[in-house]
């Protein structure tokens, strides 16, 4: 079985993708080749791709899209592109046109999970609790959010906490909105949750998912920002989370129900908030979670008894099941 790993992508989460790719290439139990999308959207193949991987960044590529890749020589494509073009359905649509099996969610589910506003609408409509939010489009008037600070301002379609700001009572939201709109034409403003604990569960499967044990993230920064996520030692994952068994089962059941509602395949990491009053909110779905040395998705499965190589094997086989 021959796998093609696609990594890199546009600025924002480019370096994270390459870090994930290094982890996957070192552990995947199948012959695997690499292509890298540089920040300028051109592609690198062969030795060029591996040099970019070693450098941790590719500013410029060599080949315009579509690149001269013998796509049909691969049994499975593993898109490991975080954020724009990777988790929004773009690369998935291209692979659908090629009729190639690929790891992870399909076009529709990728796009829905990537868009924080649309995802929240669907989950809220189906009875799954989410934090109160409003969405604004670039160019529209941006009225005061209908809830008190603190609140979070987020680009609707980024991951890894890119472009996210926390706005406190003594701050004006204009700078946070400008930062978010620099990344996306739609912005989500979410109510802050007092005394929040951050809980995560990893899912694996096609529509009907298996759930890992529940982990908890703790950190010293004001919120779980980009630097905290990807700097060794900035955040601590507690496995398992010290929560009541009944709450753990509720969280896992909520995550798997949402996974089915959104039609996700392959994998996802689902992030929850637990308020000091005991209220549980589904925060975000991540259909291509990180595979870096600090990433929670593989750590959650390792703590649940599934090794990193076995996890990657399962993902490849789930892609072939369709």
Secondary structure, 3 states (H helix, E strand, C coil): CEEEEEEECCCCCHHHHHHHHHHHHHHCCCEEEEEEECCCCCEEEHHHHHHHHHHCCCCCCCECCCCCCCHHHCCEEEECCCCCCCCCCHHHHHHHHCCCCECCCCHHHHHHHHCHHHHHHHHHHCCCCCCCEEEEECCCCCCCCCCCCCEEEEECCCCCCCCCEEECCCCCCHHHHHHHHCCCCEEEEEECCCCCEEEEEEEEEECCCEECCCEEEEECCCCCCHHHHHCCCCEEEEECCCCCHHHHHHHHHHHHHHHHHCCCEEEEEEEEEECCCCCEEEEEEECCCCCCCCCHHHHHHHHCCCCHHHHHHHHHHHHHHC
